[in-house]
Amino acid sequence: MKEKKRLSDVTWKKWGPYVSNREWGLVREDYSADGDAWNYTTHDMAEAKTNRWGEEGICGICDDLQKLVFSFGFWNKKDKMVKERFFGLTNGQGNHGEDVKEYYYYLDSTPTHSYMKMLYKYPQNAFPYEDLIKTNAERSKQEPEYELIDTGIFDKNEYFDIFIEYAKVDSQDILIQITVVNKSENAVPLVILPTLWFRNTWRWGYDNYIPMMNSEKTDHVAIQHKDLEIRNFYAESSDQVVFCDNETNNEKLYQYPNQSDYTKDGINEFIITGNLQSVNPKNIGTKAAFLIDENFNPKEEKVFKFRLTDKDLTKPFFDFDEILSQRKEEADDFYEEIQEGIETEDEKLVQRQAFAGMLWSKMFYHYNVEKWLKGDPAQPKPPKSREKIRNYGWKHLNNEHIISMPDKWEYPWYATWDLAFHTISFSMIDPDFAKHQLKLFLFEWYMHPNGQLPAYEWDFNDVNPPVHAWAVFRVFKIDEYLKGKPDLQFLESAFQKLLMNFTWWVNKKDNNGNNIFEGGFLGLDNIGVFDRNTPLPDGEHLEQSDGTSWMAMFALNMMRISLELALYNNVYEEMAIKFFEHFLAIANSLANMGEECFSLWDDEDEFFYDALSFGEKDHMYLKIRTIVGLIPMFAVEVIDDEMIENLPNFKKRMQWVLDNKPELAALVSHWEVKGEDSKHLLSLLRGHRLKRLLHRMLNPEEFLSDFGVRALSKEYEKNPFHLHLNGKDYTVEYTPAESDSRLFGGNSNWRGPVWFPINFLIIESLQRFFFYYSPDFLVECPTGSGKFLNLDQIADELSNRLAKIFLKDKNGDRPFNRQYPRFQADPDFKDYILFYEYFHGDNGRGVGASHQTGWTGLIAKTLMPRYSKKKIAESETEMPDDKKS
């Protein structure tokens, strides 16, 4: 299979969809005195301001160091500006935070980007910029967002469907095709601007080299860059070529002299106003565009072809159709094998678009904190106040890689725990990329010298749940399953760095040295009564059941990696023993805290709660049922008896601990009792507590939605949680969709919706418990139904509920599109899938970032045939064949 073979050749990934959908309003582009990134560069300013750290565009591609960028511009002859970037609201403008206000869909991509396809829906009437800003500003947090479709701009089908396709002839030769469809009954014009430019690397004071483009014909641009092989850009037909420079229009933005006569917005000015002075008459510059001015008859479809290549061609389009068709067929062949066993065409469609969304969301990410703090030699020195606004403790951080982003418009910056989930889906189609992404954050120029992993650029110091070790081992096992051999070098090198991260957690997040971990908000925005990132006003501190449970999970993950490595090098048995004992210490602390020896498990409610501590002798449960109380399920490991027998040192020390520390042995879930097929279980939960948690979790009146597990019990819809503390009243109520609180942020809500990452870990945990318990271990599901299922069947039930969010129901509707009937019925919308950030806890409607395929891309793994998922999961507990006695 050709695409599979290409995966072993890294040059095929030299070019890809690595261009951000938004660079304005980002921390790394913010040089303000007050750290107000959203207003330092706005959407309208971005037209004329050269970016420092990266580029943005519509459906763009670039090389892996982003020296040369290609993207499209469009103008319907009514808009106030050329559409060169997607429009959206800032965090302050949106009634639920930042929000992109465009419709675009990622439809296909191979892992090497040998073939890619996406769709952009561009209105034919003036884009309602001001209406979107004004109407959203008037809406409260209790009202829905005002979306582009609400403006009526699509009511008469007065828009273009613009399909963009890329196909690589080879690693440095790229075919580009757009198919424009006039969806209206009117004859309408469209200006198409295939645009090429160099990222500005010459204005900052480090390198004076300025590359150049020029043209002598309307259908060709010559490219000259000392570091690039690509040197020609061809159009099958073009009316004109226009040039300017990727330089800031200082006069327009800051009333300061320009450094170029033809600034970044020159082409826009020429198109919109006809200003001949804004483009270079010599047809030379660092930014160029073919100008294609077309008229479309009603319902007419037209195709336009371009080629970006390292070859000098006299007939650049003679083999275009043949190669494009061939790459499409190769993409089909690749996914046909991946999707073997998937039963329905609808499931295949959803999974393939999920993979496409993940692959299109790769991005060139560049950020050197030390340079950002100091400012560049050739630029004005940043205000002194900036040195202490954010990230000043991360001067070592120097990122310049292709990284999987959560959403290239709403979150065009990495989030470390998001990325861990991304790699699970990537591992099914490109395990080498998945491994590289995990290793990246353990490199010295990402990980802090003290062992902390960077959270995200708004605050690298923030703390995400420690799921990196879990992802490392999962990806390792999937990679081994797919390739037939273990990548021990990857596992061992990742383990060494994860040791540093584990030590950081122990030293920094265990305030009292008692193995109770206060991790802050731990990624769960708005989940509790307080902002968990802010110290409590009267000296209380929060004992977090999720922080401690995440660390128990981390310890077990590290133990399991140690055991795997010990099968090849017995030195790692000692590390396995260390993490075995550390897990027991954490489990002991969870059950016996402070001088009172109270537990975060409440025997009365039979649920895990956070607790407020007022000192060693005084505490109070925060009796609010959230997914925080379910996270102890994630600390579960099943070890095959045969593995234990092959690691005599580990077995001996483990047995000594269990024999001589009965208080710890009592915490281990019947280690001495072998389960199915002689397996041993390590968990924070014994069978009774597991069943009691599931009793709550599987109750439709509490956590169980038709579309997965909610983040907060639905009980609080009718009976909100109230707390009176130190003269203040606090209230938490169930909100199944958009947040009604700005406690942590404007656009996230863990108070009711269904979130994929937590649901995925619940499913995996249930599967692992099932490997230990027999099929006779039954739980009522749903609670109150009288129907009893084993844990494997419950995991399947939850998987099916997640899949229902995207798949057509009996009426042909997809629940994620529930807000707009047109999206359900219109054939030009209904089969294009958006993978939202989270989902309405009652009806499955998509909420939050509309293109956060990242962790929602886990649906691709969820849709895999059951036998494939089970085989991979079972392989985690099995001995390698060459180590079996």
Disulfide bonds with the S-S distance in Angstrom:
none
